[in-house]
Amino acid sequence: MNQAERQRSWGWMIVLYIFLAGLGGGTFLFSFILLFWGKYESVARIGALIGPLVVLFASMMLLLDLGSPAKAYRLFTTPKTLMSSWMTRGAWILTGFIVLGLAYALPAFSFFSWLPWSQASLFGKVIGFAAGLLSLIVPIYPGLLLGVIKSIPLWNTSALPPIFFLSGLDTGIAILVLLSVFLPSEIDAAGFHLLGTVDIVLIALLIIAVFAYLEIVRQSGKTAAASVQLLKTPLFIGGVIIAGMILPLVLLIISVSLSEIQSIRILDGITGVLILAGALLLRFSVVTSGIRRTLEL
């Protein structure tokens, strides 16, 4: 077997795109749910705006990394590739989410009060539901995009998109929690407990998904096993698994058992930072540990 070499084509720009896309989709989804329920609206309005703006920024980074942003229009003018290219599908999905997400979020701010609809209107709710549906796809899409690269078995597996999906939702909750820390009058202990309980479930599912992913890939051949060995670095084990998942899970379990709001804010604020850092390192580890199948030639 040849010496394992990581892929060099995709680097930090792609890592940040994958991270921010998941974060934006997750933040909008939970913000929309809170607004629909009429809960913690000050935080949710900001979150609903952050979501599409972050995805817009992430999409620009993806185009820059691909090297020809001026030719991006071709993704929208070749409909025959819509059924065969995840790049084309993704362009439509991301654009649709950005447009609909902004159309839903902006009327909540006084500068855009001239818009002829509101979040509470029927038209606004329809836009919000459509953007919410797309926000479920946005975190998954990077995993599908990586998955079509058959020469890198660490990516070419159906076990990867669920990880990006769960991690994207996890980071969305983290953003709302951090917003709540900076808006202390908005969310009470019950609100933190609600977000914390949802996040506990997400992190538990994410831990299961990550270990299942590692085992599935490890058994997929020599190249895949070599990728898993590259993936299992102190950065991944310590930064992603322990600091980014297990420690936040423990802190959240402690937090939901407390009633003193200041202690809850401190614990949840620390948890939010750890989740975001761990999610970024997760993407970095997966992207940089990809090995091409030349090992099996």
N, C-alpha and C positions, 0 to 999 in steps of 0.2 A: 504494500500500500504506500502510495506517495505521501510525502509530508503534508499535513493539513495546512491549508492556507485560507484565510478569511477572504471573502469577496471584498473588492476595493471600489466597486462602481458606485455604491450608494453609501453616503456618509451622514453627517450631522444634519444636513438640510432635510433629508428624508426622515431621519429620526424625529426632528422637531415637527415636521408635517404630520406624521402619524400620531404623535403625542397631542398636538394642538387640535387636530381633527376630532379625536376622541373626546378631548376635554370640552370642545365647543358643542358637540352633539349632546353629551351628557348634561352639560350645564343648561342648555336650552330645554331639554326634555323635562328635567325636574322643576325648572322655573315655570314652564307652561302648566305642569300639573298643579303646582302651588297656586298659580294665578287662577286656574280653572276652579279650584276649590275655594278661592278667596282667602288663602292663608299667606301671611307674611309677605304682603304684596310689595313693600319697598325693596326688599332683598330680591324677590322674584322678578320684578321689573328690570332691575340691573342685570340679573342673570340672563334673562331672555334677550337682552341686547348684547351681552358679552358673547353668548353662544355663536351667532352668525358672524360677528365681527372677527372672532378668533378663527373660525373656519375660513373666512375670506383671507385673512393673513396667511393661514396655513396653505391655502390653495396657491397663493402667489409664490410661496417658497417652493412648492412642488413644481410649478411652471419654470421658475428660475433654475432649479436643479436639472430639469430636463433639457435645458440649454436653448430652447427656442420659444420663449413666451409669446413672441409676436405671431407665431404660427398656431397658437392655441385655438383660433377660430375654426381650424380644420376639424377639431373634435365635434363641432356643432354642425358642420356642413357635409359630413359623410354619414348619413343615417344608416347606410348599409352595414356599417361596423358596429351599430348599436347592439346587435345580437351576438357579436363575436368578441368585442373588445371591452374589457373592464375599464380601460382608460377612458373610452368614450362614454360608457355608462356612468362612470364616476364623475365626469365633467358635468353631465346633466343633473346627477343627484346633488352634487355639491352646489352647483349654481341654483338649482331649485330651492335647496335649503336656505342658502344665503338670502335669496330674494324674498322668499316667504317668511323666513325668520325675522328679517328686518321690517318687512311690512307689518308683521304682528307686533314687534317690540316698539317701534318708533312712536306710534300714537300715544303711548303712555308718558311721553316727555313733552313738556310745554312748547319746546321749539318746533315740534311737529304737530301741534294741535290743529293745524290747518287741514290735515288729512281727513277725508270725508268718512272715516270709519274709526272705531275704537276697539279695544280688546274685548269689551263687553258686548259689542254689537254682534249680530248674527254673522255678518261678513267677516268680522275680526275673529270670531271663534272658528269659522271654517278655515281661515288662513292659518290660525294657530294649530288646529288639528292636522292640517296638511304638513306644516313644518314639523310638528311633533312626530308624525310618521316618518318623515325623511330623517329626522334626528336619530331615529333608531338604526338607520342604515349607515349614517355617516361614520360612526365609530367602527363598524364592521368592514367598511369598504377598503381601508388600507390592508387588512388581512387578506381580502380577496385579490387585491392588486398584487401583493407579494406572492400569493398562492399560485398565480398563473406562471411563475418562473419555475418551470419544471426541473431545471438544472440544479436548483438549491433545495434539497429535501427538507431542510429546517423550516422553509417557508411554504413549500408545496404540500400542504396538509390542511385538511378541513378542521383540524384541532386548533389552528391559529386564530381565525376570526372570532370565535367565542371569547378568547382571552382579551383581544383588543376591545371587544364589545363590553365585557364586564369591567375591564380597567377604565374604559372611557366613561361609563356610568359612575364608577367609583370616583374619578377625578371631578366629575360634574358635581357630585355631592360635596366633595372637598372644597370646591370653589364657593358654593353657597354657604358652607360653614364658615369659611374665612371671611366672606362678605358679612356674615352675621356677627362675627367677632368685632368687625370695624363699625357695625351699626348696632351697638349693644341694646338700644331701646326697642329694636324690632322683634327679635326672637327671644322667647322666654325659655325656661328650662324644658317645658313640654315640647317646644319646637326643636330644640337641640336633641332631645330624646328621640323624637320622630325621625330626624335625619340620621341620627346615630344608629338607630335600629335598622333602618334601610341599609345603611352602609355596612353594618355587621353581616347582614345576609349577603351583600355583594362581595365583600372580602372573603367570606367563607367559600362562596362559589368560585371565586377567582383562584384561591389557593388550590382547590380541587382541580380546576381546569388547567392550571399551570403544571401540576404534577402529572396529570393525565397526558398533557401535551408532551412533556419530556419523555415519558415512557413510550408513547406512541411513536415519536420520532426516533427514539433510541433503537427501536426494533425494526426500523425501516431500511436498514442497510448500513454498510460500512461508512459511507459518507455522512449519513444522518447521525450515526453514533459518534463520529468525530466532531460533528457540529455541536452535539450535546456536551461533549467533553470540553470544547472551547467555551460553551455557554456557562458551564459550572465554575465560574471564577469567584474569588472573594467578593468582587463587586456585585455579581449576580446574587450569590447566596446571602451576603451580608446586607447589600443595599436594596435588593429587590424583595427577596423572600422574608428576611428578618425585619429590616427597618421599614420596608415599604408595605408589608402585609401583616406579619404576625404581631409586631409591636403596635401598629394602629388598631388591630383587632382587640388586643388586650386593653389598650387605653379606652377604646369605645365601650367595651363591656364594663369597665370601671365607671366611665362617664355616665352611662344610662342608669347606673345605680345611685348616682348622687342627686341631691336636690339643691345644693348651693350653687347659684348661677355663675358666680365668678370662677369657681373651681371647674365647672363644666366648660366654660369658655376657654380656659387655659388648656385643659386636656384636649378639647376638640380642635383648638387652634394648632397645637403641636401635631395632632393627628393629621390635620389637613395638609400641613407642610410635608410630613413624612409620606403621605399618600402621593402627592404630586411628584416628589423627588423619586420615589420608588417606581412610579409609572413611567417617568422619563427614562430611568435606568433600564427598565424592562424593555422599552423600545430600542434603546441603544444596544443592549445585549443581544436581542434577537436579530437586529439588522447587521451588526458587525460580526456575528458568529456564523453567518451563512457560508457554507463551503460548497463548491460546485462538484458535480458527480464525477469529475475526472479521477477522483480517488478510486473509483471502481473499474476504471478502464484496464 
